[in-house]
Amino acid sequence: MRKTCSLLYLTVAASFGRVLIILAGMAVVQLGVAAAMPRFLPQIYGAPYVFSHWAFRLPAAAALILVMYTLMRSHGSRPAQTGYTMLRLPVAPGQVFLSYLVYAVAVLLLCWFAQLAVVVAAARLLAALYPAFDWGEQLLFLTSVQSGYVHALLPLLDGWSWANTTIIYVGLGFITAVGMVRSWQGKLLVWPFLFPLALSITPLELRSHSWSTVMAALLVVGCCVEGGLLVSNLRKGVGE
């Protein structure tokens, strides 16, 4: 257990600082977009319309992709040397993967909460800059009800959206952990990057769970396939 924790510590030390920088950059860009958008798009007359616009959602998707890529590349740029080192460590590859899984899921959930924190900050910023946007104490509640993007982050009493969003973020964490192991071979899992992009460029319809449900189902299928391939690969030897 101590050896696994030591290995995980090295991974965290190599990647977590970069993750925080990416999330900080996301916050700066999204807050800047939120502050500027009503000036350049006069037809936008409320915070929900700002948050549902692709210009506000796209930086969050880019941040998720960069975070996943950072974790998958946390072992450096020498896969042959990394794979050889990992195989020689006195730690079972399965234990390494489980530690990666916990870390990756925790980081992706952090991304979820970071996006929600940015939304809260952006709502307060809009209320301060544009008095007409100030809806008082219920600003966040009303924004969640009227914006598909915010509703996915804060579904309130919508249990189906809670399930879909949780599956998506946990699934992305699982795939990222698989990618971290696959990086020992110098391979990069590219297809998971499509999920944040697809969710950002396609508006989430309120009172309609079809798109998020399809994304969650496809991600579960992808997790099962990649998980099965990883198990087979680990049994044969990661270097094969």
Helices and strands as residue ranges (DSSP letters): H 2-40, H 47-52, H 54-72, H 79-88, H 93-129, G 131-133, G 136-138, H 139-146, H 148-153, H 159-182, G 183-185, G 191-193, H 194-201, H 210-236
